[in-house]
Amino acid sequence: MNGRLRGHGRLPWDHAREVLADHTCLWIDHDGIHLGPAPTEAPFATHLWARHDRDHRYSRLRIDDEHAYPATLDLTEHASDHDDGEPVTVHRRTARLRPPRSTAHTLLTALAVDLLEIPGTAPITFLHFEHQPTPDAAR
């Protein structure tokens, strides 16, 4: 499939958070796995992935203390109609999630995840995820 990739450069966390408006975010830190709106403070994690709530747009942030390097991927039907970003080819494949070893990671049992991979000399991966609520997946 084809899409458009856009890098936003190094941004302070409060500005990087703006990229995540109307997105559901996924990240893992020492407290477990989290799914929901962007956190107010930069999480203690290396990456945060997000999917737009209404269409096929995705974000990936590499976190560096109180800054982040956001990238966005647009796979919407009209993504190629605008000049914002670089045209890319995206490979989609289903991720295999291992059963959680910790109760802090029980949300993994309720997630279906696909990897959206952009190949090349500097490959980048976005995540498409669906959440099926379960009673014991409270995180």
Buried (B, 14 or more C-beta within 10 A) or exposed (E): EEBBBBEBEEBEBEBBBEBBEEBBBBBBBEEBBBBEBBBEEBBEBEBBBBBBEEEBBBBBBBBEEEBBBBBBBBBBEEBEEEEEBEEBEBEEEEEEBEEBEEEBBBBBEBBEBBBBBBEEEEEBBBBBBEBEEEEEBEB
